[in-house]
């Protein structure tokens, strides 16, 4: 079967959508997104309502709603880590040397 050509140019991504979109601090944004995904998964796994999650996290329900939709703008990495501890998870920060000019941030989630 012949393939149709659409004229759309495809470019391979860098692995960080925030870098590909030109965000000023893409590694930090990726880090925050990963923390937020874990918060979302925990709240969903526990079947908490947004009001219940707000009580646990110490924030109002509309802020939980924004958090669950991926809006991290108003939360720092530190605050997101506090949310994870309020949800009963340990958060560990590990600092290691790199061979590159700049280091990288990452989140490792234990099963």
C-alpha angles and dihedrals in degrees: 000000000000119000120233117231112225099185091235114138115222123206125191113243125235094237091256113083091195091059091046090053093049100249112171096236105023098167092055091048091050090049092051092046091054092050090048091050090055091049089050092049093049094049091047093045091052090047091230119169115234089252091053091047089050090055091051093046096040094238134110122266095250088057090051088051091054091046092050090051092054101258105144098160096113098042128080123214088254092055092048089052089050089054090054092052090048087054090056102261131125117234118205125190115202123190118199133168120257133208092219128086091251129030126229137229122229141163122223114197118205116219 
